[in-house]
Amino acid sequence: MASGQGSPRISYETRLALLAFGAGFPATAVSVGLLWAGDYPPNIRWTLTAAVVAAWAGFGFAVRNRVRRPLQTLSNILAALQEGDYSIRARPSRPGDALDAVYRELNVLGSTLQSQRMGALEATALLRAVMAEIDVAVFTFDHERKLRLVNRAGERLLGMPSERMLGRMAEDLALEGFLYGEAARTVKHTFPAGAGRWGVRLSSFRQDGVPHRLLVVENLTRTLREEEVQAWKRLVRVIGHELNNSLAPIRSIAGSLLQLIGREPLAEDWREDARRGLGVIESRAAALTRFMEAYSRLARLPPPAMGRVDVASWIRRAAAMETRVAVATEPGPAATIQGDSDQLDQALINLIRNAADASLDRGGAVAVGWAVKGEYIEVVVRDEGVGLPNTANLFVPFFTTKPGGSGIGLVLSRQIAEAHGGDLALRNRREGSGCEAILRLRLQAEGRRG
């Protein structure tokens, strides 16, 4: 340390040697003084003086070396640890002294760091092995949008080995557009590996204090195609069931009428039988017409025309449309959302009508309330019916548990909710009988008031 500003720096070893020399100087000076003050021959005086001074100097330098060498050992071990070499160990000195405790703790630190590095290396190797085997493309970009990591699926997706990709800019790899936008989305895109629909996941992390972006691209074409096939199978099954329910009695009654008018002579009440048969045919044909109209309505829902919708007014307006049962409107926070007013009315009216249908037989009521939950507003419609025995087919088109129901109300309401960036769910009430429909719609930052 410098003794003052501008003074020369003295090393720790030099200060230690000076302290050792200073500690032995009084005894040395007294010994030499007494030696030269006594009546001794000159040769004895010089010999003893040289011996005393040599002993003084030797012990002073020995003290310095005894302290310096352990410190150098500690410095070498710490430097090795800093460089990542955890194999060097200090040899313990005498048990019980302070230096032995320092050596042992340093050895334990080295063993701990070696074990941690081994675990980190094994975890990294496992992660790389998993990344190499999964059928999902993984890319890592640094803050300069340079590619730092890619797995085998990413190589196949872009059609080039990692050696040619690493260090290149995202725009050079045609991935610039994927590093911005929503964190999770589905896009249509053409990669060197082929065209299709892709699931994109984007997240951020830090490595060595530097921000990085993790891009995951998954081919959804096959999965979505399988889901579409299953959806078509369910739709065809429901449509076939509905068509069979109408065509079977039409065919049977038409055959009976042919037999009736083919008799000679005609029965006296043939006109009444024919009238009843034709009435059944007309009724079933009308049901088929309503069924096809409902299908057309579901398949041709237009995109929402967005505008500002006041939540309280919207809910009160939809509740007022139901007159068969009492609909209680629970108070909620003042809020506005972006949406298509007509479609939102249609969705909520469907939910309130279903709740009223469930409550009619039990003489119950319907309650509608809303609350703000984070970035969403939740509208809850509660009934006092018998509840839901099975929720598996609730959102299957044309599936209904109500006599004369079309089976599109819930499907249409959920389709409207999803078109507005929300969702719809049904569940049995936790308290009391009945069920509740939860309509969640995204609430814009400026949508909350008060």
TORKOL-4160 file (C-alpha; in steps of 0.2 Angstrom, whole numbers, padded with zeros to 4 digits, m for minus):
450
<pt num="1" X="0000" Y="0000" Z="0000"/>
<pt num="2" X="0006" Y="0018" Z="m0003"/>
<pt num="3" X="0010" Y="0027" Z="0013"/>
<pt num="4" X="0003" Y="0043" Z="0006"/>
<pt num="5" X="m0002" Y="0051" Z="m0011"/>
<pt num="6" X="0013" Y="0051" Z="m0022"/>
<pt num="7" X="0024" Y="0040" Z="m0011"/>
<pt num="8" X="0031" Y="0024" Z="m0018"/>
<pt num="9" X="0022" Y="0008" Z="m0016"/>
<pt num="10" X="0030" Y="m0005" Z="m0005"/>
<pt num="11" X="0026" Y="m0023" Z="m0008"/>
<pt num="12" X="0019" Y="m0034" Z="0005"/>
<pt num="13" X="0034" Y="m0045" Z="0006"/>
<pt num="14" X="0046" Y="m0030" Z="0008"/>
<pt num="15" X="0035" Y="m0023" Z="0022"/>
<pt num="16" X="0035" Y="m0040" Z="0031"/>
<pt num="17" X="0054" Y="m0041" Z="0030"/>
<pt num="18" X="0056" Y="m0023" Z="0037"/>
<pt num="19" X="0044" Y="m0028" Z="0051"/>
<pt num="20" X="0055" Y="m0043" Z="0055"/>
<pt num="21" X="0071" Y="m0033" Z="0054"/>
<pt num="22" X="0064" Y="m0020" Z="0065"/>
<pt num="23" X="0059" Y="m0033" Z="0078"/>
<pt num="24" X="0076" Y="m0040" Z="0079"/>
<pt num="25" X="0086" Y="m0023" Z="0077"/>
<pt num="26" X="0085" Y="m0019" Z="0096"/>
<pt num="27" X="0093" Y="m0035" Z="0101"/>
<pt num="28" X="0105" Y="m0035" Z="0087"/>
<pt num="29" X="0111" Y="m0017" Z="0091"/>
<pt num="30" X="0113" Y="m0021" Z="0110"/>
<pt num="31" X="0122" Y="m0037" Z="0107"/>
<pt num="32" X="0134" Y="m0028" Z="0095"/>
<pt num="33" X="0136" Y="m0014" Z="0106"/>
<pt num="34" X="0141" Y="m0025" Z="0121"/>
<pt num="35" X="0152" Y="m0035" Z="0110"/>
<pt num="36" X="0162" Y="m0019" Z="0105"/>
<pt num="37" X="0162" Y="m0011" Z="0122"/>
<pt num="38" X="0170" Y="m0027" Z="0130"/>
<pt num="39" X="0188" Y="m0031" Z="0130"/>
<pt num="40" X="0189" Y="m0043" Z="0116"/>
<pt num="41" X="0202" Y="m0046" Z="0102"/>
<pt num="42" X="0197" Y="m0038" Z="0085"/>
<pt num="43" X="0195" Y="m0055" Z="0076"/>
<pt num="44" X="0183" Y="m0061" Z="0089"/>
<pt num="45" X="0173" Y="m0044" Z="0088"/>
<pt num="46" X="0172" Y="m0045" Z="0069"/>
<pt num="47" X="0168" Y="m0064" Z="0069"/>
<pt num="48" X="0154" Y="m0062" Z="0082"/>
<pt num="49" X="0147" Y="m0046" Z="0074"/>
<pt num="50" X="0146" Y="m0055" Z="0057"/>
<pt num="51" X="0137" Y="m0070" Z="0065"/>
<pt num="52" X="0125" Y="m0059" Z="0075"/>
<pt num="53" X="0121" Y="m0049" Z="0059"/>
<pt num="54" X="0120" Y="m0064" Z="0048"/>
<pt num="55" X="0108" Y="m0072" Z="0061"/>
<pt num="56" X="0097" Y="m0057" Z="0061"/>
<pt num="57" X="0096" Y="m0055" Z="0042"/>
<pt num="58" X="0093" Y="m0074" Z="0040"/>
<pt num="59" X="0079" Y="m0074" Z="0053"/>
<pt num="60" X="0071" Y="m0059" Z="0045"/>
<pt num="61" X="0071" Y="m0066" Z="0027"/>
<pt num="62" X="0065" Y="m0083" Z="0034"/>
<pt num="63" X="0050" Y="m0075" Z="0042"/>
<pt num="64" X="0046" Y="m0066" Z="0025"/>
<pt num="65" X="0048" Y="m0083" Z="0015"/>
<pt num="66" X="0038" Y="m0093" Z="0028"/>
<pt num="67" X="0023" Y="m0081" Z="0025"/>
<pt num="68" X="0026" Y="m0078" Z="0006"/>
<pt num="69" X="0026" Y="m0096" Z="0001"/>
<pt num="70" X="0009" Y="m0100" Z="0008"/>
<pt num="71" X="0002" Y="m0085" Z="0000"/>
<pt num="72" X="0009" Y="m0089" Z="m0017"/>
<pt num="73" X="0002" Y="m0106" Z="m0015"/>
<pt num="74" X="m0015" Y="m0099" Z="m0011"/>
<pt num="75" X="m0013" Y="m0087" Z="m0026"/>
<pt num="76" X="m0009" Y="m0101" Z="m0038"/>
<pt num="77" X="m0024" Y="m0111" Z="m0033"/>
<pt num="78" X="m0036" Y="m0097" Z="m0034"/>
<pt num="79" X="m0029" Y="m0092" Z="m0051"/>
<pt num="80" X="m0031" Y="m0110" Z="m0057"/>
<pt num="81" X="m0049" Y="m0110" Z="m0050"/>
<pt num="82" X="m0052" Y="m0094" Z="m0060"/>
<pt num="83" X="m0046" Y="m0102" Z="m0075"/>
<pt num="84" X="m0057" Y="m0117" Z="m0073"/>
<pt num="85" X="m0044" Y="m0129" Z="m0067"/>
<pt num="86" X="m0051" Y="m0138" Z="m0052"/>
<pt num="87" X="m0039" Y="m0152" Z="m0051"/>
<pt num="88" X="m0026" Y="m0143" Z="m0041"/>
<pt num="89" X="m0026" Y="m0146" Z="m0022"/>
<pt num="90" X="m0016" Y="m0138" Z="m0007"/>
<pt num="91" X="m0006" Y="m0150" Z="0004"/>
<pt num="92" X="m0013" Y="m0148" Z="0022"/>
<pt num="93" X="0000" Y="m0142" Z="0035"/>
<pt num="94" X="m0001" Y="m0146" Z="0053"/>
<pt num="95" X="m0018" Y="m0150" Z="0059"/>
<pt num="96" X="m0026" Y="m0137" Z="0070"/>
<pt num="97" X="m0017" Y="m0122" Z="0064"/>
<pt num="98" X="m0025" Y="m0107" Z="0054"/>
<pt num="99" X="m0015" Y="m0111" Z="0038"/>
<pt num="100" X="m0021" Y="m0129" Z="0038"/>
<pt num="101" X="m0039" Y="m0123" Z="0040"/>
<pt num="102" X="m0037" Y="m0111" Z="0025"/>
<pt num="103" X="m0030" Y="m0125" Z="0014"/>
<pt num="104" X="m0044" Y="m0137" Z="0019"/>
<pt num="105" X="m0057" Y="m0125" Z="0015"/>
<pt num="106" X="m0049" Y="m0121" Z="m0002"/>
<pt num="107" X="m0048" Y="m0139" Z="m0006"/>
<pt num="108" X="m0067" Y="m0141" Z="m0002"/>
<pt num="109" X="m0071" Y="m0126" Z="m0013"/>
<pt num="110" X="m0061" Y="m0133" Z="m0027"/>
<pt num="111" X="m0070" Y="m0150" Z="m0025"/>
<pt num="112" X="m0087" Y="m0141" Z="m0025"/>
<pt num="113" X="m0084" Y="m0131" Z="m0040"/>
<pt num="114" X="m0077" Y="m0146" Z="m0049"/>
<pt num="115" X="m0093" Y="m0156" Z="m0045"/>
<pt num="116" X="m0104" Y="m0141" Z="m0050"/>
<pt num="117" X="m0095" Y="m0139" Z="m0066"/>
<pt num="118" X="m0097" Y="m0158" Z="m0070"/>
<pt num="119" X="m0115" Y="m0157" Z="m0066"/>
<pt num="120" X="m0117" Y="m0142" Z="m0078"/>
<pt num="121" X="m0107" Y="m0151" Z="m0091"/>
<pt num="122" X="m0118" Y="m0166" Z="m0090"/>
<pt num="123" X="m0134" Y="m0155" Z="m0090"/>
<pt num="124" X="m0128" Y="m0146" Z="m0105"/>
<pt num="125" X="m0124" Y="m0162" Z="m0114"/>
<pt num="126" X="m0141" Y="m0169" Z="m0109"/>
<pt num="127" X="m0149" Y="m0153" Z="m0116"/>
<pt num="128" X="m0140" Y="m0154" Z="m0132"/>
<pt num="129" X="m0144" Y="m0172" Z="m0134"/>
<pt num="130" X="m0163" Y="m0169" Z="m0131"/>
<pt num="131" X="m0162" Y="m0154" Z="m0143"/>
<pt num="132" X="m0154" Y="m0164" Z="m0156"/>
<pt num="133" X="m0167" Y="m0178" Z="m0155"/>
<pt num="134" X="m0183" Y="m0168" Z="m0154"/>
<pt num="135" X="m0193" Y="m0165" Z="m0170"/>
<pt num="136" X="m0194" Y="m0146" Z="m0166"/>
<pt num="137" X="m0183" Y="m0133" Z="m0173"/>
<pt num="138" X="m0174" Y="m0123" Z="m0160"/>
<pt num="139" X="m0164" Y="m0107" Z="m0163"/>
<pt num="140" X="m0155" Y="m0095" Z="m0151"/>
<pt num="141" X="m0151" Y="m0077" Z="m0156"/>
<pt num="142" X="m0140" Y="m0065" Z="m0147"/>
<pt num="143" X="m0144" Y="m0046" Z="m0144"/>
<pt num="144" X="m0137" Y="m0043" Z="m0162"/>
<pt num="145" X="m0149" Y="m0055" Z="m0169"/>
<pt num="146" X="m0134" Y="m0067" Z="m0174"/>
<pt num="147" X="m0138" Y="m0086" Z="m0173"/>
<pt num="148" X="m0129" Y="m0094" Z="m0158"/>
<pt num="149" X="m0137" Y="m0111" Z="m0157"/>
<pt num="150" X="m0147" Y="m0122" Z="m0168"/>
<pt num="151" X="m0152" Y="m0141" Z="m0167"/>
<pt num="152" X="m0154" Y="m0154" Z="m0180"/>
<pt num="153" X="m0172" Y="m0150" Z="m0183"/>
<pt num="154" X="m0167" Y="m0132" Z="m0187"/>
<pt num="155" X="m0154" Y="m0138" Z="m0199"/>
<pt num="156" X="m0167" Y="m0148" Z="m0208"/>
<pt num="157" X="m0180" Y="m0134" Z="m0208"/>
<pt num="158" X="m0167" Y="m0122" Z="m0216"/>
<pt num="159" X="m0159" Y="m0135" Z="m0227"/>
<pt num="160" X="m0141" Y="m0131" Z="m0222"/>
<pt num="161" X="m0128" Y="m0138" Z="m0208"/>
<pt num="162" X="m0126" Y="m0128" Z="m0192"/>
<pt num="163" X="m0108" Y="m0124" Z="m0197"/>
<pt num="164" X="m0115" Y="m0112" Z="m0211"/>
<pt num="165" X="m0128" Y="m0105" Z="m0200"/>
<pt num="166" X="m0120" Y="m0101" Z="m0184"/>
<pt num="167" X="m0115" Y="m0082" Z="m0183"/>
<pt num="168" X="m0126" Y="m0077" Z="m0197"/>
<pt num="169" X="m0139" Y="m0063" Z="m0195"/>
<pt num="170" X="m0157" Y="m0068" Z="m0193"/>
<pt num="171" X="m0162" Y="m0058" Z="m0209"/>
<pt num="172" X="m0149" Y="m0069" Z="m0219"/>
<pt num="173" X="m0158" Y="m0084" Z="m0213"/>
<pt num="174" X="m0175" Y="m0077" Z="m0217"/>
<pt num="175" X="m0180" Y="m0078" Z="m0199"/>
<pt num="176" X="m0180" Y="m0059" Z="m0195"/>
<pt num="177" X="m0199" Y="m0059" Z="m0195"/>
<pt num="178" X="m0201" Y="m0072" Z="m0182"/>
<pt num="179" X="m0191" Y="m0063" Z="m0169"/>
<pt num="180" X="m0205" Y="m0050" Z="m0167"/>
<pt num="181" X="m0224" Y="m0051" Z="m0164"/>
<pt num="182" X="m0234" Y="m0062" Z="m0152"/>
<pt num="183" X="m0225" Y="m0074" Z="m0141"/>
<pt num="184" X="m0236" Y="m0089" Z="m0147"/>
<pt num="185" X="m0244" Y="m0089" Z="m0164"/>
<pt num="186" X="m0248" Y="m0100" Z="m0179"/>
<pt num="187" X="m0242" Y="m0095" Z="m0196"/>
<pt num="188" X="m0242" Y="m0101" Z="m0214"/>
<pt num="189" X="m0224" Y="m0100" Z="m0221"/>
<pt num="190" X="m0213" Y="m0109" Z="m0234"/>
<pt num="191" X="m0196" Y="m0115" Z="m0228"/>
<pt num="192" X="m0183" Y="m0124" Z="m0238"/>
<pt num="193" X="m0190" Y="m0140" Z="m0230"/>
<pt num="194" X="m0207" Y="m0136" Z="m0236"/>
<pt num="195" X="m0223" Y="m0126" Z="m0234"/>
<pt num="196" X="m0236" Y="m0128" Z="m0221"/>
<pt num="197" X="m0243" Y="m0121" Z="m0205"/>
<pt num="198" X="m0231" Y="m0118" Z="m0191"/>
<pt num="199" X="m0232" Y="m0115" Z="m0173"/>
<pt num="200" X="m0220" Y="m0101" Z="m0167"/>
<pt num="201" X="m0215" Y="m0099" Z="m0149"/>
<pt num="202" X="m0204" Y="m0084" Z="m0145"/>
<pt num="203" X="m0196" Y="m0081" Z="m0128"/>
<pt num="204" X="m0181" Y="m0071" Z="m0120"/>
<pt num="205" X="m0167" Y="m0076" Z="m0108"/>
<pt num="206" X="m0150" Y="m0070" Z="m0102"/>
<pt num="207" X="m0133" Y="m0078" Z="m0104"/>
<pt num="208" X="m0118" Y="m0070" Z="m0096"/>
<pt num="209" X="m0129" Y="m0055" Z="m0093"/>
<pt num="210" X="m0133" Y="m0053" Z="m0112"/>
<pt num="211" X="m0151" Y="m0054" Z="m0118"/>
<pt num="212" X="m0154" Y="m0068" Z="m0130"/>
<pt num="213" X="m0170" Y="m0074" Z="m0140"/>
<pt num="214" X="m0176" Y="m0092" Z="m0141"/>
<pt num="215" X="m0186" Y="m0096" Z="m0156"/>
<pt num="216" X="m0195" Y="m0113" Z="m0157"/>
<pt num="217" X="m0204" Y="m0118" Z="m0174"/>
<pt num="218" X="m0215" Y="m0133" Z="m0175"/>
<pt num="219" X="m0223" Y="m0141" Z="m0190"/>
<pt num="220" X="m0242" Y="m0141" Z="m0186"/>
<pt num="221" X="m0248" Y="m0146" Z="m0203"/>
<pt num="222" X="m0250" Y="m0165" Z="m0199"/>
<pt num="223" X="m0257" Y="m0162" Z="m0182"/>
<pt num="224" X="m0270" Y="m0149" Z="m0188"/>
<pt num="225" X="m0274" Y="m0160" Z="m0203"/>
<pt num="226" X="m0278" Y="m0174" Z="m0191"/>
<pt num="227" X="m0288" Y="m0163" Z="m0180"/>
<pt num="228" X="m0298" Y="m0157" Z="m0196"/>
<pt num="229" X="m0301" Y="m0175" Z="m0200"/>
<pt num="230" X="m0308" Y="m0179" Z="m0183"/>
<pt num="231" X="m0318" Y="m0163" Z="m0183"/>
<pt num="232" X="m0325" Y="m0168" Z="m0200"/>
<pt num="233" X="m0329" Y="m0185" Z="m0194"/>
<pt num="234" X="m0338" Y="m0178" Z="m0179"/>
<pt num="235" X="m0348" Y="m0166" Z="m0190"/>
<pt num="236" X="m0353" Y="m0179" Z="m0203"/>
<pt num="237" X="m0358" Y="m0191" Z="m0189"/>
<pt num="238" X="m0370" Y="m0177" Z="m0181"/>
<pt num="239" X="m0376" Y="m0172" Z="m0198"/>
<pt num="240" X="m0379" Y="m0190" Z="m0203"/>
<pt num="241" X="m0389" Y="m0193" Z="m0187"/>
<pt num="242" X="m0400" Y="m0178" Z="m0190"/>
<pt num="243" X="m0403" Y="m0182" Z="m0208"/>
<pt num="244" X="m0408" Y="m0200" Z="m0203"/>
<pt num="245" X="m0420" Y="m0194" Z="m0190"/>
<pt num="246" X="m0429" Y="m0184" Z="m0203"/>
<pt num="247" X="m0427" Y="m0195" Z="m0219"/>
<pt num="248" X="m0432" Y="m0212" Z="m0210"/>
<pt num="249" X="m0449" Y="m0207" Z="m0206"/>
<pt num="250" X="m0452" Y="m0197" Z="m0222"/>
<pt num="251" X="m0447" Y="m0213" Z="m0232"/>
<pt num="252" X="m0458" Y="m0224" Z="m0221"/>
<pt num="253" X="m0473" Y="m0213" Z="m0222"/>
<pt num="254" X="m0471" Y="m0210" Z="m0241"/>
<pt num="255" X="m0471" Y="m0229" Z="m0243"/>
<pt num="256" X="m0486" Y="m0231" Z="m0233"/>
<pt num="257" X="m0495" Y="m0217" Z="m0243"/>
<pt num="258" X="m0490" Y="m0226" Z="m0259"/>
<pt num="259" X="m0498" Y="m0242" Z="m0253"/>
<pt num="260" X="m0513" Y="m0232" Z="m0247"/>
<pt num="261" X="m0517" Y="m0224" Z="m0264"/>
<pt num="262" X="m0513" Y="m0240" Z="m0273"/>
<pt num="263" X="m0528" Y="m0249" Z="m0266"/>
<pt num="264" X="m0543" Y="m0253" Z="m0276"/>
<pt num="265" X="m0555" Y="m0248" Z="m0270"/>
<pt num="266" X="m0549" Y="m0234" Z="m0259"/>
<pt num="267" X="m0552" Y="m0234" Z="m0240"/>
<pt num="268" X="m0566" Y="m0223" Z="m0234"/>
<pt num="269" X="m0553" Y="m0213" Z="m0222"/>
<pt num="270" X="m0539" Y="m0213" Z="m0235"/>
<pt num="271" X="m0540" Y="m0194" Z="m0236"/>
<pt num="272" X="m0537" Y="m0192" Z="m0217"/>
<pt num="273" X="m0523" Y="m0204" Z="m0217"/>
<pt num="274" X="m0515" Y="m0195" Z="m0232"/>
<pt num="275" X="m0517" Y="m0179" Z="m0223"/>
<pt num="276" X="m0509" Y="m0185" Z="m0207"/>
<pt num="277" X="m0494" Y="m0193" Z="m0217"/>
<pt num="278" X="m0491" Y="m0177" Z="m0227"/>
<pt num="279" X="m0492" Y="m0167" Z="m0212"/>
<pt num="280" X="m0478" Y="m0178" Z="m0204"/>
<pt num="281" X="m0468" Y="m0176" Z="m0220"/>
<pt num="282" X="m0470" Y="m0157" Z="m0220"/>
<pt num="283" X="m0465" Y="m0156" Z="m0202"/>
<pt num="284" X="m0449" Y="m0166" Z="m0205"/>
<pt num="285" X="m0445" Y="m0157" Z="m0220"/>
<pt num="286" X="m0447" Y="m0140" Z="m0211"/>
<pt num="287" X="m0435" Y="m0147" Z="m0197"/>
<pt num="288" X="m0422" Y="m0151" Z="m0211"/>
<pt num="289" X="m0424" Y="m0134" Z="m0218"/>
<pt num="290" X="m0421" Y="m0126" Z="m0200"/>
<pt num="291" X="m0406" Y="m0138" Z="m0198"/>
<pt num="292" X="m0398" Y="m0132" Z="m0215"/>
<pt num="293" X="m0401" Y="m0114" Z="m0210"/>
<pt num="294" X="m0392" Y="m0117" Z="m0194"/>
<pt num="295" X="m0378" Y="m0125" Z="m0203"/>
<pt num="296" X="m0377" Y="m0110" Z="m0215"/>
<pt num="297" X="m0377" Y="m0098" Z="m0201"/>
<pt num="298" X="m0363" Y="m0107" Z="m0192"/>
<pt num="299" X="m0352" Y="m0108" Z="m0207"/>
<pt num="300" X="m0354" Y="m0091" Z="m0213"/>
<pt num="301" X="m0351" Y="m0080" Z="m0198"/>
<pt num="302" X="m0342" Y="m0064" Z="m0204"/>
<pt num="303" X="m0327" Y="m0057" Z="m0197"/>
<pt num="304" X="m0331" Y="m0045" Z="m0182"/>
<pt num="305" X="m0332" Y="m0026" Z="m0186"/>
<pt num="306" X="m0323" Y="m0019" Z="m0171"/>
<pt num="307" X="m0329" Y="m0005" Z="m0161"/>
<pt num="308" X="m0330" Y="0001" Z="m0143"/>
<pt num="309" X="m0342" Y="m0008" Z="m0133"/>
<pt num="310" X="m0347" Y="m0003" Z="m0115"/>
<pt num="311" X="m0348" Y="m0019" Z="m0105"/>
<pt num="312" X="m0362" Y="m0013" Z="m0093"/>
<pt num="313" X="m0373" Y="m0008" Z="m0107"/>
<pt num="314" X="m0370" Y="m0023" Z="m0117"/>
<pt num="315" X="m0374" Y="m0035" Z="m0103"/>
<pt num="316" X="m0390" Y="m0025" Z="m0098"/>
<pt num="317" X="m0396" Y="m0025" Z="m0116"/>
<pt num="318" X="m0394" Y="m0044" Z="m0118"/>
<pt num="319" X="m0402" Y="m0048" Z="m0101"/>
<pt num="320" X="m0417" Y="m0037" Z="m0106"/>
<pt num="321" X="m0420" Y="m0049" Z="m0121"/>
<pt num="322" X="m0425" Y="m0063" Z="m0110"/>
<pt num="323" X="m0442" Y="m0062" Z="m0103"/>
<pt num="324" X="m0447" Y="m0080" Z="m0098"/>
<pt num="325" X="m0437" Y="m0079" Z="m0081"/>
<pt num="326" X="m0430" Y="m0066" Z="m0070"/>
<pt num="327" X="m0412" Y="m0061" Z="m0075"/>
<pt num="328" X="m0402" Y="m0052" Z="m0062"/>
<pt num="329" X="m0388" Y="m0041" Z="m0067"/>
<pt num="330" X="m0374" Y="m0041" Z="m0054"/>
<pt num="331" X="m0364" Y="m0025" Z="m0053"/>
<pt num="332" X="m0347" Y="m0024" Z="m0060"/>
<pt num="333" X="m0332" Y="m0012" Z="m0064"/>
<pt num="334" X="m0335" Y="0001" Z="m0078"/>
<pt num="335" X="m0325" Y="m0005" Z="m0093"/>
<pt num="336" X="m0325" Y="m0005" Z="m0112"/>
<pt num="337" X="m0319" Y="m0018" Z="m0124"/>
<pt num="338" X="m0316" Y="m0018" Z="m0143"/>
<pt num="339" X="m0328" Y="m0029" Z="m0152"/>
<pt num="340" X="m0343" Y="m0032" Z="m0164"/>
<pt num="341" X="m0358" Y="m0026" Z="m0154"/>
<pt num="342" X="m0370" Y="m0037" Z="m0164"/>
<pt num="343" X="m0360" Y="m0053" Z="m0163"/>
<pt num="344" X="m0357" Y="m0050" Z="m0144"/>
<pt num="345" X="m0375" Y="m0047" Z="m0142"/>
<pt num="346" X="m0379" Y="m0063" Z="m0151"/>
<pt num="347" X="m0366" Y="m0073" Z="m0141"/>
<pt num="348" X="m0372" Y="m0067" Z="m0124"/>
<pt num="349" X="m0391" Y="m0069" Z="m0129"/>
<pt num="350" X="m0387" Y="m0087" Z="m0133"/>
<pt num="351" X="m0379" Y="m0090" Z="m0116"/>
<pt num="352" X="m0393" Y="m0081" Z="m0106"/>
<pt num="353" X="m0406" Y="m0091" Z="m0117"/>
<pt num="354" X="m0398" Y="m0108" Z="m0113"/>
<pt num="355" X="m0397" Y="m0103" Z="m0094"/>
<pt num="356" X="m0416" Y="m0098" Z="m0094"/>
<pt num="357" X="m0420" Y="m0115" Z="m0103"/>
<pt num="358" X="m0411" Y="m0124" Z="m0089"/>
<pt num="359" X="m0419" Y="m0114" Z="m0075"/>
<pt num="360" X="m0437" Y="m0115" Z="m0082"/>
<pt num="361" X="m0442" Y="m0132" Z="m0076"/>
<pt num="362" X="m0435" Y="m0129" Z="m0058"/>
<pt num="363" X="m0443" Y="m0111" Z="m0057"/>
<pt num="364" X="m0425" Y="m0104" Z="m0054"/>
<pt num="365" X="m0418" Y="m0087" Z="m0060"/>
<pt num="366" X="m0403" Y="m0082" Z="m0070"/>
<pt num="367" X="m0389" Y="m0070" Z="m0065"/>
<pt num="368" X="m0376" Y="m0061" Z="m0076"/>
<pt num="369" X="m0360" Y="m0053" Z="m0068"/>
<pt num="370" X="m0343" Y="m0048" Z="m0074"/>
<pt num="371" X="m0326" Y="m0044" Z="m0067"/>
<pt num="372" X="m0309" Y="m0039" Z="m0074"/>
<pt num="373" X="m0296" Y="m0052" Z="m0072"/>
<pt num="374" X="m0279" Y="m0046" Z="m0078"/>
<pt num="375" X="m0279" Y="m0043" Z="m0097"/>
<pt num="376" X="m0297" Y="m0050" Z="m0098"/>
<pt num="377" X="m0314" Y="m0047" Z="m0093"/>
<pt num="378" X="m0325" Y="m0062" Z="m0088"/>
<pt num="379" X="m0343" Y="m0062" Z="m0090"/>
<pt num="380" X="m0352" Y="m0076" Z="m0080"/>
<pt num="381" X="m0369" Y="m0082" Z="m0083"/>
<pt num="382" X="m0376" Y="m0093" Z="m0069"/>
<pt num="383" X="m0392" Y="m0103" Z="m0070"/>
<pt num="384" X="m0401" Y="m0114" Z="m0056"/>
<pt num="385" X="m0404" Y="m0129" Z="m0067"/>
<pt num="386" X="m0399" Y="m0147" Z="m0064"/>
<pt num="387" X="m0381" Y="m0144" Z="m0070"/>
<pt num="388" X="m0371" Y="m0153" Z="m0084"/>
<pt num="389" X="m0370" Y="m0172" Z="m0083"/>
<pt num="390" X="m0358" Y="m0173" Z="m0097"/>
<pt num="391" X="m0347" Y="m0159" Z="m0105"/>
<pt num="392" X="m0338" Y="m0169" Z="m0118"/>
<pt num="393" X="m0350" Y="m0165" Z="m0132"/>
<pt num="394" X="m0356" Y="m0147" Z="m0127"/>
<pt num="395" X="m0346" Y="m0139" Z="m0141"/>
<pt num="396" X="m0349" Y="m0152" Z="m0155"/>
<pt num="397" X="m0359" Y="m0144" Z="m0169"/>
<pt num="398" X="m0378" Y="m0148" Z="m0169"/>
<pt num="399" X="m0377" Y="m0158" Z="m0153"/>
<pt num="400" X="m0391" Y="m0153" Z="m0141"/>
<pt num="401" X="m0399" Y="m0160" Z="m0125"/>
<pt num="402" X="m0415" Y="m0149" Z="m0127"/>
<pt num="403" X="m0430" Y="m0155" Z="m0137"/>
<pt num="404" X="m0431" Y="m0145" Z="m0153"/>
<pt num="405" X="m0414" Y="m0137" Z="m0150"/>
<pt num="406" X="m0402" Y="m0133" Z="m0165"/>
<pt num="407" X="m0386" Y="m0137" Z="m0157"/>
<pt num="408" X="m0377" Y="m0122" Z="m0163"/>
<pt num="409" X="m0380" Y="m0109" Z="m0149"/>
<pt num="410" X="m0364" Y="m0114" Z="m0139"/>
<pt num="411" X="m0354" Y="m0117" Z="m0154"/>
<pt num="412" X="m0358" Y="m0100" Z="m0161"/>
<pt num="413" X="m0355" Y="m0091" Z="m0145"/>
<pt num="414" X="m0338" Y="m0099" Z="m0143"/>
<pt num="415" X="m0334" Y="m0095" Z="m0161"/>
<pt num="416" X="m0338" Y="m0077" Z="m0158"/>
<pt num="417" X="m0328" Y="m0077" Z="m0142"/>
<pt num="418" X="m0313" Y="m0084" Z="m0151"/>
<pt num="419" X="m0315" Y="m0071" Z="m0166"/>
<pt num="420" X="m0313" Y="m0058" Z="m0152"/>
<pt num="421" X="m0297" Y="m0065" Z="m0145"/>
<pt num="422" X="m0306" Y="m0074" Z="m0130"/>
<pt num="423" X="m0314" Y="m0090" Z="m0126"/>
<pt num="424" X="m0329" Y="m0098" Z="m0118"/>
<pt num="425" X="m0331" Y="m0112" Z="m0105"/>
<pt num="426" X="m0345" Y="m0121" Z="m0096"/>
<pt num="427" X="m0344" Y="m0129" Z="m0079"/>
<pt num="428" X="m0355" Y="m0134" Z="m0065"/>
<pt num="429" X="m0357" Y="m0122" Z="m0051"/>
<pt num="430" X="m0347" Y="m0125" Z="m0035"/>
<pt num="431" X="m0360" Y="m0118" Z="m0024"/>
<pt num="432" X="m0378" Y="m0123" Z="m0027"/>
<pt num="433" X="m0386" Y="m0132" Z="m0042"/>
<pt num="434" X="m0384" Y="m0127" Z="m0060"/>
<pt num="435" X="m0370" Y="m0122" Z="m0071"/>
<pt num="436" X="m0361" Y="m0106" Z="m0076"/>
<pt num="437" X="m0354" Y="m0100" Z="m0093"/>
<pt num="438" X="m0338" Y="m0090" Z="m0092"/>
<pt num="439" X="m0336" Y="m0079" Z="m0107"/>
<pt num="440" X="m0318" Y="m0071" Z="m0107"/>
<pt num="441" X="m0314" Y="m0057" Z="m0119"/>
<pt num="442" X="m0297" Y="m0047" Z="m0120"/>
<pt num="443" X="m0298" Y="m0031" Z="m0111"/>
<pt num="444" X="m0287" Y="m0017" Z="m0119"/>
<pt num="445" X="m0277" Y="m0006" Z="m0108"/>
<pt num="446" X="m0288" Y="0009" Z="m0111"/>
<pt num="447" X="m0303" Y="m0002" Z="m0108"/>
<pt num="448" X="m0303" Y="0000" Z="m0090"/>
<pt num="449" X="m0311" Y="0015" Z="m0082"/>
<pt num="450" X="m0314" Y="0021" Z="m0064"/>
